[in-house]
Amino acid sequence: MAWPSVFQRGALLTRFSHHHVVVFLLTFFSYSLLHASRKTFSNVKVSISKQWTPSAWNTSAELPVEIWSSNWLFPSTEEATLFLGTLDTIFLFSYAVGLFISGVVGDRLNLRWVLSFGMCSSALVVFIFGTLTEWVHFYNKWFYCILWIVNGLLQSTGWPCVVAVMGNWFGKAGRGVVFGLWSACASVGNILGACLASSVLQYGYEYAFLVTASVQFAGGIVIFFGLLVSPEEIGLPGVEGKENLEEDSRRPLINAENEDEYEATYSIQEASAITQVKAISFGQACCLPGVIPYSLAYACLKLVNYSFFFWLPFYLSNNFGWREAEADKLSIWYDVGGIVGGTLQGFISDVLQKRAPVLALSLLLAVGSLVGYSRSPNNKSINALLMTVTGFFIGGPSNMISSAISADLGRQELIQGSSEALSTVTGIVDGTGSIGAAVGQYLVSLIQDNLGWIWVFYFFILMTSCTILFISPLIAREVASLVQRRQAHVLSE
């Protein structure tokens, strides 16, 4: 197999039209806005915890002391913190269930409608949860839980839809770079949410929810009127047609078997190509090569990544005593590391035409970075540096699995001609990851409450190691393939 030349990749890049740019930007910022509203909740946990407990800080409620004392939710900050962790778990469980459903729905309905509906409806729920309840001084645990279940289901429409749209517009050639850069949308959303929350937090946490919900609702309207879900909508050829022009682009980056078995594996599909596009079933998607290993690996990795997402500002305030607004801004550096990591690792995986070895090396280094960050001194500059390195080695692989690898899995040759598998596969991978993350959020609050933060980091190290374990067969297979390719290249010279 020949190594892809710079000129081949350059030729593909020149085929990108302004429509590709618009689709890239619209899907990027739509998911950024969804993540910004999630990040708001994690950024104001300290303020919410104070508001839900009987303390001197509750003067913002403007209620007489005797009335407030009979209406507070929790007798102590510890119980309030545990409930906040429970809300994270509830959100992620409903989000996971929603991903399995919305992935299938997205393959059968117009992706633009599904995405726009999810964004606008979720914005309304966030507004009610964080702003309206505070304005009317209504505090009820069951009401909060119901709202967050609904929010998880609505937000789950986002990722399968945007990955499917991107998969419709961008082919395998250069996908690691394109998706590596594009998958920074979650990290950009985290940064945006942190900036919006910290800018209005002085007026009350309810205004942080108000701002992010308003921006997200407006984004949903833009998506409804402006997003093109596939090139075919405007008469352009689809990515599958373009990929057939080059032999290299037909070879999958996610290999089910060894490369020398490629012709035997896929010759049947080539001989009897499916001309009619048909949505793949949920069970068939689960049986596709690589889907289950990467789903289980992502369950462990997303647990770690989302624990940083949900708990990092709280950890900085709780462990170092830094002000909440400062902790919010400092937590941005984790996302900066994830953006750089996802883009650079995606580029390297494109050059190698293999994903698993790049993931393995990054995750091994992530274990070391977690050890280093757990021992960070009470110094903001050092903490920010260690946080960026940790984000690079954890956020980068997380972005790759959820975007580029999901797109590879959903467009492999075994299902060529059935492009409607992409949203379903993405929902399975991200849904399984969200189940792991959901369990993790409750465990993080439980471990921290009983054993302390250092044991939380030990837990993260264990989960990162499990991520490597689940994809170890794929790592071994792809490394062996790289060695064989290199040997063949040397012999040909």
URRA-V986019 format. One record per helix or strand of 3 or more residues. SS is the DSSP state (2 for helix, 1 for strand). FROM is the first residue (numbers start at 0). TO is the last residue. If there is no record, write none. Layout:
ss=[SS/SS]
from=[FROM/FROM]
to=[TO/TO]
This chain:
ss=[2/2/2/2/2/2/2/2/2/2/2/2/2/2/2/2/2/2/2/2/2/2/2/2/2/2]
from=[5/17/44/55/64/76/110/140/156/174/184/204/230/238/246/258/281/290/323/331/355/379/412/420/452/471]
to=[13/42/50/60/68/105/134/154/168/181/202/225/233/242/249/270/285/319/329/351/373/409/414/449/469/491]
